[in-house]
Structures are given as C-alpha cells and as structure tokens.
Amino acid sequence: MDWSSDDRMERHSDKLPAPKKGKVTKEETTVQLGPQVAEGELVFGVAHIYASFNDTFVHVTDLSGRETISRVTGGMKVKADRDESSPYAAMLAAQDVATRCREVGITALHIKLRATGGTGTKSPGPGAQSALRALARAGMRIGRIEDVTPVPSDSTRHKGGRRGRRL
C-alpha cells in the first residue's frame, strides 16, 4: 500500500491542539476524616506500645483494635541499627503517630504497654517511657494505661540451660 504525504497529513490533522493553560481557580475544601464529634469531646483510640531492647513500636488502632490508624517504629526514624530502641527514636515515632491521630480526629488514647515477655524480659525497653511522654506532650489526652506483657503461667525452658549462661 502506497501512502502519500498528503494522506499522512490528513490522518494527523484529526488531532485537536492541546487546551491553553490558564489560571484555574481551585475551591478550598477540607476533608474531615474520622467520626463527626462536637468541639471538646474526646474520641479515644488505643496506643499499643511495644518496647523491646531492639526496637520500639507505637501502633494506634481504633477501640476494637481491628482498624490500624498509624504504626511507626523507632527503626523508621533513625538510621543506625543501635538507635532503634533509643528513647529519642521512640519519641520521634510517637510524635508522628500523634500528628496522624489528630488528622483522623482522635483526641485521646488508652495505652497498652508491652515488653518482650514470654521467656524474654518482662520489663519494657528504654523507649517505652519516652514514647508515652511524647504522646502526652503532643496534646493527646491519656486514658487508661495497661501493661499487656505476656507472662507465662508455666513456660518453655529458658535459653542458657539449668545453670545459666557462663561467661
């Protein structure tokens, strides 16, 4: 099939030119996320703070615990591996979570604090206290604080054997 140049011109001339760019006025609309509440009313969420000696998780859910609103870890906030569990990293993580909660409309938090537990240590890591403090400083109202560290009634054998780890 032989295409002449004028046939090609006819095919390409069907395209319309691009519309001219002018000033487009955008209407300011604020999107309200979360439940509709009156001013000054408290809307609760649950902050699950897991503080081990290797990392600190600050995880906020709704009251049922099914819907995650925000989850930030200490490792997401600092570069060095050794700093993941530090109080500073936990504070930064808690501040991020608090700003996200405010966007969604949550104004108060119940705290569920957890250490490693089980056969590990039953005491929370270094980031627990600073994460809780940062949430309070960021303007979140604190409801109930509960320790949900898993404590075994009778557990599996500890690492290290009967006489412990000998150095």
C-alpha positions in Angstrom: 0.0 0.0 0.0 1.4 3.4 -1.0 0.9 6.2 1.4 1.5 9.7 0.0 2.5 12.6 2.3 -0.9 14.3 2.0 -2.7 11.2 3.3 -0.4 11.2 6.3 -1.2 14.9 6.9 -4.9 14.2 6.8 -4.6 11.5 9.5 -2.5 13.6 11.8 -4.7 16.7 11.4 -7.6 15.0 13.2 -5.8 15.6 16.5 -7.0 18.6 18.4 -4.5 21.1 19.8 -3.8 21.0 23.5 -6.0 23.3 25.5 -4.4 26.6 26.5 -3.1 26.8 30.1 -4.8 29.5 32.0 -5.3 30.2 35.7 -7.5 27.6 37.2 -9.3 28.5 40.4 -9.4 25.7 42.9 -12.1 25.6 45.6 -10.7 25.0 49.1 -12.4 22.0 50.6 -11.4 20.5 53.9 -11.7 16.7 54.1 -12.8 15.6 57.5 -11.5 12.1 58.3 -12.8 10.0 61.2 -16.0 10.4 63.3 -18.1 13.6 63.5 -17.7 15.0 67.0 -18.6 18.1 68.9 -15.9 20.5 70.0 -14.1 19.5 73.2 -15.4 15.9 73.0 -12.9 13.1 73.5 -12.5 10.5 70.8 -10.5 7.5 72.0 -8.1 5.2 70.2 -5.8 2.6 71.6 -2.0 3.0 71.5 -0.2 -0.3 71.6 3.4 0.5 72.6 5.8 -2.5 72.3 9.2 -1.6 73.7 11.8 -4.3 73.4 15.6 -3.8 73.8 16.0 -3.9 70.0 13.1 -1.6 68.8 10.1 0.3 69.9 6.7 0.1 68.1 4.0 2.7 68.5 0.8 1.3 67.0 -2.5 3.2 67.2 -5.8 1.4 66.5 -9.5 2.1 67.0 -11.1 0.9 70.2 -11.8 -2.5 68.8 -8.2 -3.0 67.8 -9.2 -4.1 64.3 -8.5 -0.9 62.4 -4.9 0.4 62.3 -4.7 4.2 62.3 -1.0 4.6 62.4 2.1 2.4 63.1 5.6 3.9 63.4 8.7 2.2 64.8 11.9 3.6 66.1 13.8 2.0 63.3 11.8 4.0 60.8 13.0 7.3 62.4 16.8 6.7 62.8 19.4 5.3 60.5 21.7 3.5 62.9 20.6 0.0 64.0 21.8 0.5 67.5 19.5 3.5 68.0 16.2 1.8 67.0 15.3 1.2 70.7 16.6 4.5 72.0 14.3 7.0 73.8 14.9 9.5 71.1 13.7 7.2 68.3 10.7 6.3 70.4 9.9 10.0 70.9 10.1 10.7 67.2 7.8 7.7 66.4 5.3 8.8 69.0 5.2 12.4 67.6 4.5 11.1 64.1 1.7 8.9 65.4 0.2 11.8 67.4 0.0 14.1 64.3 -1.7 11.3 62.3 -4.2 10.7 65.1 -5.0 14.4 65.1 -5.6 14.4 61.4 -8.1 11.5 61.8 -9.8 13.1 64.7 -8.6 11.1 67.6 -8.0 13.3 70.7 -7.4 10.7 73.5 -5.6 7.4 73.8 -5.8 4.4 76.0 -2.2 2.9 76.4 -1.4 -0.7 76.2 2.3 -1.1 77.1 4.1 -4.4 76.3 7.6 -5.7 76.9 9.1 -8.8 75.2 7.6 -11.2 77.8 7.4 -15.0 77.5 10.8 -16.4 78.1 12.3 -12.9 77.4 12.5 -9.9 79.8 9.3 -8.8 81.5 10.4 -5.2 81.8 9.8 -2.8 78.9 12.7 -1.4 76.9 14.2 2.1 77.1 11.8 3.6 74.6 8.6 2.9 76.5 8.6 5.9 78.9 9.7 8.4 76.3 7.1 7.3 73.8 4.3 7.7 76.4 5.7 11.0 77.4 5.9 12.2 73.8 2.2 11.2 73.2 1.1 13.3 76.2 3.3 16.3 75.2 1.9 16.2 71.7 -1.6 17.0 73.1 -3.1 13.6 73.3 -5.2 13.0 76.4 -4.2 9.8 78.1 -6.9 7.5 79.3 -6.1 4.1 80.9 -2.5 2.7 81.0 -2.4 -1.1 81.0 0.6 -3.5 80.9 -0.2 -6.3 78.5 3.2 -8.1 78.6 2.7 -11.8 78.0 3.6 -13.6 81.3 3.6 -17.4 81.1 1.9 -19.4 83.8 4.4 -22.2 83.1 6.7 -21.6 80.2 9.1 -23.5 77.9 12.7 -23.9 79.0 14.8 -20.8 79.2 17.7 -20.2 76.8 21.0 -20.9 78.5 20.2 -24.1 80.4 19.9 -25.0 84.0 23.0 -23.2 85.3 22.6 -20.2 83.0 24.9 -18.6 80.5 28.5 -18.9 81.8 30.9 -16.2 80.6 
